Amino acid sequence: MKPQNGSKLLRKGRASIKNEHYLITTTALERKPVFKQSEAPEIVLKSLHWCESQGKIALDAAVVMPDHLHFVMSLRSGSLAQLMHSLKGYTAYKVNGLLKKKGPLWQRHYHDHAVRQDEDLKEVVLYTLYNPVRAGLVDDFHDYFFWYCRWDV
């Protein structure tokens, strides 16, 4: 029997492995484009950098799209669930304050993909960074404002 979308069975077996690289995707509630305003995606990027400064993650790359977030990182402490709870809670508080709104900002769940050893981390990072190009927002991801990469690309 295939689990329904959002089912806890889909997350069964999710593991938080220290120093493992993950591609994380999380979406704004109802896919509303809440990150179109320049200060909102800056809040998200700064929050990811804060998580890194606190030793929770090593951030490799991130791109804040109008209605969702992708980032590649390796987990340094805590669990994925703790990281996402903290990140979503703080960014919701700050972005809601900016937009003068209340209530949830993010959809409840997130998607995590552990980067397998046979995958090239560079390919996963480039896949992440090219999201604005694939979405038709820019022709070159370098022209998109809301991205970060640890390495020169």
Secondary structure by P-SEA (a helix, b strand, c coil): ccccccccccccccccccccccbbbbbccccccccccaaaaaaaaaaaaaaaaacccccccccccccbbbbbbbbccccaaaaaaaaaaaaaaaaaaaacccccccccbbbbbcccccccaaaaaaaaaaccccccccccccccccccccccc
